[in-house]
Amino acid sequence: MAEYSRLASGQVISTGSGTAVVIPFIPNYIEISNRTRAVAGSGITRAWWETDMGQGAAFATLFGTGDVYIDVAGGTSTGGQTSGTGFTTIQAGLSLQYGAVYAHNSVASADFSISKATTAVVTTATNHGLVTGNVVIFSNLYQTASTGMQQIAGIPFTVTVTGATTFTIAWNTSGSNYTAFNTATSTNNVGSWKQVLYPALYAPDQAVISAVTTGTTTTITTTTPSNFVVGQEVAFRVPLTWGPFQLNSLPDVIIPGQPIYGFVISVTNNLTFVVNINSTGFTAFNANQTFAGFVGRTFAQVVPAGDVNTGGLPISAGSQLYPSPQVFNGFTASTSTGVNTINGPAIQGAYINATFQGFIIGDGVDGSAADVIYWRAYMHDINY
């Protein structure tokens, strides 16, 4: 190995829809072996990539067929494997935060639409290229001066993919103040959305609230992962029109000037957690908002107020001597397990710098969910 070459290897469990591997460098050569597919005698058993092939490409061995090729995005794949994505390198950072804008380009046809439903459905005219767990943000959702869904513009949403041209967002747009959004009937060619590539550069983070279930304890659902863990102290910022303003940390009507905080007592999945606040009798959450203008517009939010978060993992947790904290970072379909960062153990209560590097094993080569994949990644000194 030359002076500045880097090598890394390991094992990962496939998500079946794009599997992320976080390592402390950007590789220019990647290879994987899928043990599960080899035992089953079907599918891609081995795949490899080098940087000159381009993002999204791969060579692969398809069991019983031989070697096949997956071209870069928009290219033509050959040899029996004609769909899916190969390997893509990733590098998180604020300057790389957003993907390309999916914008309204034609008055005559609908480039995308958003349904009026308890769980809104987004339909696109072309393949959206998203996977479940990705995060998107909408803008310009006017149709006319009084119709559309401008109320949800600016909110980051975790998507659930239901088809090549459809996905859902966990937001109730069935209320009377929403109008089903359709770019074909909008004015001034409005309507756009873009992917938030790295929504959790630091964790835990504030999150927009999409639902509140009141009771002796309070269940909170957010539009994107908050990355809170059990023991996390949280505060609420709920404008009066959104409903349960009684959750707000200020004002405290019992002890003036004393903030009201809650503590996370359980985490259901990446978007839902429970706090110890007794909210019996609190005002119900109301997603049926009007849009009066941009000035002063504020969403209902929950924010971390103090200890504890995933920076405090025990140094000997599990089978790892130095476990890395795990966060939900917008490129995994998992609802119960995050993705490792490159950070080691941190001081209890410390915030995590969740920026990361590495690569994604695309859905064309990562087999089925729960497949066991062995990987190796290289960064060579010289690459002609």
Buried (B, 14 or more C-beta within 10 A) or exposed (E): EEEEEBBBEEEBBBBBBBBBBBBEBBBBBBBBBBBBBBEBEBBBBBBBBBBEBBBBBBBBBBBEEEBBBBBBBEEEBEBEBEEBBBBBBBBBEEEEBBBEEBBBEEEEEBBBBBBBBEEBBBBBBEEBBBBBBBBBBBBBBBBEEEBBBBBBBBBBBBBBBEEEBBBBBBBBBBBEEBBBBBBBBBEEBBBBBBBBBBBBBEBBBBBBBBBBBBEEBBBBBBBBBBBBBEBBBBBBBBBEEBBBBBBBBEEEEEEEEEEBBBBBBEBEEBBBBBBEBEBEEBBEBBBEBEBEEEEEBEBBBBBBBEBBBBBBBEEEEEEEEEBBBBBBBBBBBBBEEBBBBBBEBBEEBBBBBBBBBBBBBBBBBBBBEEBBBBBBBBBBEEEE
